[in-house]
Amino acid sequence: MAKGMAYFMDNIIIDSTKAIGLSKSAVFEITKQCNCFCKHCFTNAGNKLKFEMNAQQIIRAIDELITANINFITISGGEPTIRSDLICVLEKIKRRSDTVIGLFTNGFNISDANINILKNRIDQFVVSIDGQKNNHDSLRGTGTYDKVIELLTLFSENDVIFSIQMMVSDYSFQDLSHIVELGIKYNASGLKFSHIGPQGRALTNSDIFISINRKLELLELIKVLQTQIEVPIEHNFILKEDFINKKDQFLKIFLHIEPDGSVFPYYGMNEYTLFNCTESNSFNLQSIFDNFIDSKNSIRAYYNILSDVYDECLQNVRHDDVIIPYEELLIERMIMNLG
């Protein structure tokens, strides 16, 4: 698999003594500030936080992740290119040969002036296009589709490695072929189709969720597309076969770092903060895992929720099930535990 496709890889490190999985991938939000106000934003991005880490703190935190063999790091936001010190951060990261840095971006701040600098420091750009112009703009704001097409043109002209991700809503379901056409036209390294989860701003825009029948239709359509084009296509559905046979993948701790340094084990679940990487000059992930405690917000407590939800889903799997609603149940259980 090419290095540029590492965003789609899902490797884990297993500590056999505790059976706690630590994902090799992590998402690092370096700012909450964003020039869009997407209806489905799982992290409620928009305004900058009162306190956000400075460049040195971000560099140190990323270096610690890499030291802990978390080698697939996706930088996101908010819109990460809003930060004027982004390039400084990228220049000073102590990368290893197997380190892959990805960047989620809406492209508003990428231009001829900085494309080559960013290209030389980012292994994989991830760009969101959520359907044809009217459907994309209805989710992300007027004019955002045209800006993304400008970005894809710029990427194509400069041989930038990028993938396209589509968050599929009920009214953009028929637009998958359009995304495929864009991927082929602009030479994307991969496509990913994802259903929108019940998190963040999406909770107040429930009309964008797709039903289980729609998910099954979407899955079948993706299978057909995978046989028709050479561009790799991924999705975020949890299939029954994978769920039953690859248990370790569902009992992993996936680190999500907030702009203020808070580290928590699931997208958008800042109530489960594990620690804050600004509270000392350095942090050692292995030591944190070795010394977890039994409290509501600890790694062990979160792992217990993962394990319980997995067992519950496994017990309720039916013969005719294709997609397992593991993530939805996990989010629901985490929220209940906080009550």
C-alpha distance (Angstrom), angle and dihedral (degrees) to the residues before:
residue distance angle dihedral
M1 . . .
A2 3.78 . .
K3 3.79 118.6 .
G4 3.79 89.9 -119.6
M5 3.80 90.2 62.6
A6 3.82 93.3 56.5
Y7 3.82 90.1 106.4
F8 3.79 87.6 73.8
M9 3.79 95.2 49.4
D10 3.79 118.7 104.9
N11 3.80 109.3 -162.5
I12 3.78 125.3 159.6
I13 3.77 138.8 -165.4
I14 3.80 114.2 -137.5
D15 3.80 123.5 -151.8
S16 3.80 98.1 -154.5
T17 3.81 94.0 -165.2
K18 3.80 92.5 64.5
A19 3.82 101.5 16.7
I20 3.79 89.5 -129.3
G21 3.79 113.6 143.7
L22 3.80 120.9 -145.1
S23 3.77 113.6 -161.2
K24 3.78 118.0 -128.8
S25 3.80 87.0 -139.8
A26 3.80 128.1 72.4
V27 3.79 135.8 177.1
F28 3.79 117.7 -137.6
E29 3.81 117.3 -164.8
I30 3.79 104.8 -159.6
T31 3.81 94.6 -177.4
K32 3.79 140.2 8.7
Q33 3.79 90.9 -149.2
C34 3.79 113.7 110.4
N35 3.79 136.4 169.4
C36 3.82 90.3 -144.3
F37 3.79 131.1 61.9
C38 3.80 102.6 -153.3
K39 3.80 117.4 -166.3
H40 3.81 92.4 -135.9
C41 3.82 100.7 41.6
F42 3.80 105.3 144.7
T43 3.80 92.2 -160.3
N44 3.84 98.5 47.3
A45 3.79 92.0 -124.3
G46 3.79 121.5 -176.8
N47 3.78 115.3 97.8
K48 3.79 126.4 49.2
L49 3.79 114.8 -107.6
K50 3.79 119.0 -109.8
F51 3.81 87.6 -113.8
E52 3.80 123.6 28.4
M53 3.78 126.7 168.1
N54 3.77 118.4 -94.3
A55 3.79 122.8 -126.7
Q56 3.81 95.1 -92.0
Q57 3.79 92.7 51.6
I58 3.80 91.5 49.6
I59 3.80 92.1 48.3
R60 3.81 91.5 49.8
A61 3.81 92.5 48.4
I62 3.81 93.2 49.4
D63 3.79 90.5 47.6
E64 3.82 89.4 53.7
L65 3.80 91.0 50.5
I66 3.78 90.4 52.0
T67 3.82 90.7 47.9
A68 3.83 87.5 55.3
N69 3.83 89.9 55.0
I70 3.79 93.2 -105.3
N71 3.75 91.9 140.1
F72 3.81 104.0 161.7
I73 3.79 105.1 71.9
T74 3.78 121.6 173.5
I75 3.80 116.1 -161.1
S76 3.78 112.4 -150.6
G77 3.78 144.1 147.1
G78 2.91 148.8 135.1
E79 3.77 86.8 -40.4
P80 3.81 107.4 -35.0
T81 3.81 95.1 -160.7
I82 3.81 89.0 65.8
R83 3.80 88.0 76.6
S84 3.79 110.2 92.1
D85 3.82 90.4 -152.4
L86 3.82 96.0 55.0
I87 3.80 94.2 106.0
C88 3.82 90.5 47.6
V89 3.81 88.8 54.5
L90 3.80 92.8 48.4
E91 3.80 92.3 48.7
K92 3.81 95.0 53.6
I93 3.80 102.1 44.3
K94 3.82 110.4 118.0
R95 3.78 95.9 -126.9
R96 3.77 124.7 -169.8
S97 3.79 126.1 -151.6
D98 3.81 90.9 -97.0
T99 3.81 95.8 44.6
V100 3.80 114.6 117.4
I101 3.80 120.6 -169.9
G102 3.79 118.7 -163.5
L103 3.80 128.4 -172.5
F104 3.81 128.2 -153.4
T105 3.79 108.6 -153.0
N106 3.79 142.7 161.2
G107 3.79 88.7 -150.0
F108 3.79 99.2 -127.6
N109 3.81 92.3 127.3
I110 3.79 99.8 38.9
S111 3.79 116.6 97.5
D112 3.80 144.4 144.0
A113 3.79 87.3 -76.0
N114 3.81 96.2 64.3
I115 3.80 107.6 14.9
N116 3.81 95.9 100.1
I117 3.81 93.2 46.7
L118 3.81 91.2 51.8
K119 3.80 93.4 41.0
N120 3.80 90.7 58.1
R121 3.81 92.7 52.2
I122 3.81 103.5 36.7
D123 3.80 120.3 68.9
Q124 3.79 97.1 -167.9
F125 3.79 131.4 15.1
V126 3.80 117.2 -157.7
V127 3.79 116.8 -154.4
S128 3.80 125.0 -172.6
I129 3.80 120.3 -137.9
D130 3.77 113.2 169.1
G131 3.78 101.7 -167.8
Q132 3.77 136.9 -64.0
K133 3.79 118.8 -15.2
N134 3.80 99.1 -85.5
N135 3.81 94.2 46.9
H136 3.80 94.6 42.7
D137 3.80 92.8 48.7
S138 3.80 91.9 47.1
L139 3.82 88.7 60.4
R140 3.80 100.8 36.2
G141 3.78 107.4 23.5
T142 3.80 139.9 -85.1
G143 3.79 113.3 -58.0
T144 3.81 96.4 16.1
Y145 3.81 94.3 108.7
D146 3.80 93.2 55.9
K147 3.80 89.9 48.6
V148 3.80 91.8 52.5
I149 3.81 91.1 50.5
E150 3.82 88.2 52.5
L151 3.81 87.9 52.3
L152 3.81 93.1 50.1
T153 3.79 89.6 50.5
L154 3.80 90.1 51.3
F155 3.81 91.2 47.8
S156 3.79 92.5 49.1
E157 3.79 93.1 49.0
N158 3.81 91.4 50.6
D159 3.84 99.1 41.6
V160 3.81 92.8 -116.6
I161 3.81 117.9 172.3
F162 3.78 108.8 -125.0
S163 3.78 142.3 149.8
I164 3.79 130.3 -149.1
Q165 3.78 122.2 -131.3
M166 3.78 122.3 -165.2
M167 3.80 121.3 -163.3
V168 3.78 100.4 -151.3
S169 3.81 116.3 -140.7
D170 3.79 127.3 -175.1
Y171 3.80 91.8 -100.2
S172 3.82 97.1 43.4
F173 3.79 94.6 50.7
Q174 3.80 92.6 108.2
D175 3.82 92.8 53.6
L176 3.80 98.6 78.1
S177 3.80 92.5 100.9
H178 3.81 89.0 54.5
I179 3.81 90.7 55.8
V180 3.80 90.2 48.4
E181 3.81 89.9 51.9
L182 3.81 90.6 51.2
G183 3.80 91.2 48.0
I184 3.79 91.6 53.3
K185 3.81 94.9 41.7
Y186 3.80 95.1 51.1
N187 3.82 96.9 34.5
A188 3.80 99.6 -115.2
S189 3.81 115.4 -171.0
G190 3.80 91.4 -138.8
L191 3.80 147.0 -8.8
K192 3.79 128.4 -138.4
F193 3.81 126.3 -168.3
S194 3.80 115.1 -162.2
H195 3.77 134.2 -180.0
I196 3.80 115.9 -131.5
G197 3.79 114.3 -104.7
P198 3.83 128.4 -143.3
Q199 3.80 96.1 -99.3
G200 3.77 140.0 110.5
R201 3.81 117.5 -15.8
A202 3.80 91.8 -6.4
L203 3.81 88.8 74.7
T204 3.82 89.1 71.4
N205 3.81 92.7 44.8
S206 3.79 101.3 51.3
D207 3.82 92.5 154.2
I208 3.82 88.1 79.9
F209 3.82 94.5 63.2
I210 3.79 118.3 104.1
S211 3.80 123.4 -133.8
I212 3.80 124.9 -119.0
N213 3.82 89.4 -103.9
R214 3.79 89.8 53.4
K215 3.81 89.5 49.1
L216 3.79 90.1 53.8
E217 3.80 90.7 48.9
L218 3.78 89.8 48.4
L219 3.80 91.9 49.7
E220 3.80 92.2 51.7
L221 3.79 91.3 48.2
I222 3.81 90.6 50.6
K223 3.81 90.4 51.7
V224 3.80 89.8 53.9
L225 3.81 92.6 47.6
Q226 3.82 91.0 49.5
T227 3.80 89.0 62.0
Q228 3.80 94.5 46.8
I229 3.81 105.3 50.7
E230 3.79 136.4 41.7
V231 3.81 95.2 -137.1
P232 3.85 107.3 102.1
I233 3.81 112.5 -111.6
E234 3.81 124.2 -158.1
H235 3.81 134.6 178.2
N236 3.81 136.6 -167.6
F237 3.79 98.9 -128.1
I238 3.80 117.2 124.2
L239 3.80 106.4 -132.2
K240 3.79 121.4 -152.5
E241 3.82 94.2 -123.0
D242 3.80 92.5 53.7
F243 3.80 92.1 42.4
I244 3.79 92.9 55.3
N245 3.81 99.1 38.6
K246 3.81 101.9 37.4
K247 3.79 103.8 47.2
D248 3.83 94.3 152.2
Q249 3.80 90.6 64.2
F250 3.79 90.5 61.1
L251 3.80 95.8 47.9
K252 3.78 96.6 58.7
I253 3.78 129.8 121.0
F254 3.79 106.4 -127.2
L255 3.79 109.0 -164.8
H256 3.80 119.4 -137.9
I257 3.80 116.0 -175.3
E258 3.78 121.2 -157.2
P259 3.83 124.6 -146.8
D260 3.83 90.8 -105.3
G261 3.81 91.8 56.5
S262 3.79 98.1 -100.3
V263 3.79 112.7 144.3
F264 3.78 120.3 -155.4
P265 3.79 134.2 168.3
Y266 3.79 103.1 -120.5
Y267 3.81 139.1 37.4
G268 3.77 110.9 -82.3
M269 3.82 96.2 -6.1
N270 3.81 98.6 120.0
E271 3.81 90.3 153.0
Y272 3.82 85.4 75.6
T273 3.80 95.1 58.2
L274 3.81 109.2 166.7
F275 3.80 98.3 -169.3
N276 3.81 141.5 -38.4
C277 3.77 117.4 -108.3
T278 3.82 93.2 -152.5
E279 3.82 94.6 61.7
S280 3.81 94.0 85.3
N281 3.78 138.2 22.0
S282 3.78 89.5 -102.9
F283 3.77 140.0 1.6
N284 3.79 130.3 -151.5
L285 3.77 114.6 -147.2
Q286 3.80 94.1 -160.7
S287 3.80 90.8 54.5
I288 3.79 90.5 49.3
F289 3.79 90.8 53.1
D290 3.80 92.1 45.2
N291 3.78 92.7 52.4
F292 3.80 103.3 40.5
I293 3.81 116.5 145.9
D294 3.79 134.3 -148.9
S295 3.77 101.2 -102.6
K296 3.79 130.9 124.2
N297 3.79 93.8 -99.7
S298 3.80 98.8 39.1
I299 3.77 127.9 115.2
R300 3.79 89.7 -113.8
A301 3.80 92.6 53.5
Y302 3.79 91.3 50.1
Y303 3.78 91.6 46.6
N304 3.80 89.5 52.4
I305 3.82 89.1 55.5
L306 3.81 90.3 50.0
S307 3.78 91.0 50.8
D308 3.82 95.2 45.0
V309 3.81 93.3 48.9
Y310 3.80 91.2 47.3
D311 3.81 91.4 52.1
E312 3.81 91.6 46.3
C313 3.81 92.1 51.2
L314 3.80 91.4 45.6
Q315 3.80 92.0 52.6
N316 3.79 91.2 50.9
V317 3.80 98.7 46.6
R318 3.80 109.9 127.1
H319 3.77 127.8 -152.2
D320 3.80 93.1 -110.9
D321 3.82 96.4 45.0
V322 3.79 116.2 120.9
I323 3.81 102.7 166.0
I324 3.81 121.4 42.6
P325 3.86 115.7 -148.3
Y326 3.80 92.1 -143.1
E327 3.80 98.2 136.9
E328 3.80 93.6 47.1
L329 3.81 91.6 51.2
L330 3.82 91.0 44.9
I331 3.81 92.1 54.8
E332 3.81 91.0 46.2
R333 3.83 92.2 50.5
M334 3.80 93.3 46.9
I335 3.79 90.6 52.7
M336 3.83 90.9 47.7
N337 3.81 91.3 51.5
L338 3.78 89.8 55.7
G339 3.78 92.0 54.1
